[in-house]
Amino acid sequence: LAQVFFESLILGGLVSQPGAMGVLRALAACLAVCSAAGQFSVEFDVVLKKGDIKSFVIEVHPDWAPLGAARFKEIIEENVYKAARFFRVVPNFVVQWGIPGKASEAAKWKERKINDDPQLDTVSNSKGRITFAKSGPNTRTTQVFINLSDNANLDAMGFPPFGEVVSGMDVVEQIFSGYGEQPNQGQIQESGNVYLKKDFPNLSYIKAARIVEGARGSKSEL
């Protein structure tokens, strides 16, 4: 948008090209700094199994995928992930979650799609990085996955990471994987946790998720 704006000034003769491009470069540098300053962390409390609650922390990088980072923050602030199950766990590949536990919430968020972010050459789907799942171009909603190994093959498929696990990767690797990919996503959308509790009672799930000031900073539960 900034580039289009300055090109219009050049074409209109309102500013010389060298001057406009200098301002554009300064603006780009400012935006990069602002993106870096916008980093935040999210702590997840996870019920791995009954009576076993542990935590992991994700650091979000808006400069990696600004639209994805903004959506993730929105999800956390609106408490969308409370009681959400980790319904797809494939060892040495991914652990996936994000369909709300209440069917009414799942239906609402299913329609709130966001546009894709570009894939940066310098940011790959390496182990511990978190990425939005999607079913096609511009279909990201609330489902995300953490890479359990280096999955660089996903980079060219349009899955840009927006953050990474900075604490508790061992906890992520303890998330129950016994059901693999058996849970049906369509049924989760329609019936939520009613379906999952009945047919897949051992799934690990999210007890709480909160934005924190640094990995060990003061907490504000959301």
Salt bridges, closest charged atoms under 4 A:
GLU43 OE1 - ARG210 NH1 3.10
GLU43 OE1 - LYS219 NZ 3.35
ASP45 OD2 - ARG210 NH2 2.49
GLU59 OE1 - HIS61 NE2 3.10
GLU74 OE1 - ARG71 NE 3.01
GLU74 OE2 - ARG112 NH2 2.51
GLU105 OE2 - LYS108 NZ 3.36
ASP116 OD2 - LYS134 NZ 3.24
ASP117 OD2 - ARG140 NH2 2.97
GLU164 OE2 - HIS61 NE2 3.39
GLU164 OE1 - ARG129 NE 3.60
GLU173 OE2 - LYS127 NZ 2.82
GLU181 OE1 - ARG88 NE 2.83
ASP199 OD1 - LYS198 NZ 3.34
GLU221 OE1 - ARG210 NH2 3.24
